[in-house]
Amino acid sequence: HYIDQNYKTMRRYELLRRTLVQMGLEPERIRLVWASAAEGQILADEINDFVETVRSLGPLNWPKWEKESAALQPIQEAA
């Protein structure tokens, strides 16, 4: 399962990355890291680096996104 699932994960990661870009979000907000159980320090370093990357990007611009998605929603009539 290590071979097949790794390929599936890579495909899903790329799909999610493209989806984020289409939504107007920075693709740097996700990261895929391969680490074995023996590479705990490497994983910890990657996590710390990722946290700093996301912090440097700042908060999401959700209010703008919510306004745009609300405009796309059909208007529901009162009964």
CORDA-V566440 format. One record per run of one state. SS is the DSSP state (H for helix, E for strand, - for the rest). FROM is the first residue (numbers start at 1). TO is the last residue. If there is no record, write none. Layout:
ss: [SS & SS]
from: [FROM & FROM]
to: [TO & TO]
This chain:
ss: [- & H & - & H & - & H & - & H & -]
from: [1 & 2 & 23 & 27 & 30 & 40 & 58 & 62 & 73]
to: [1 & 22 & 26 & 29 & 39 & 57 & 61 & 72 & 79]
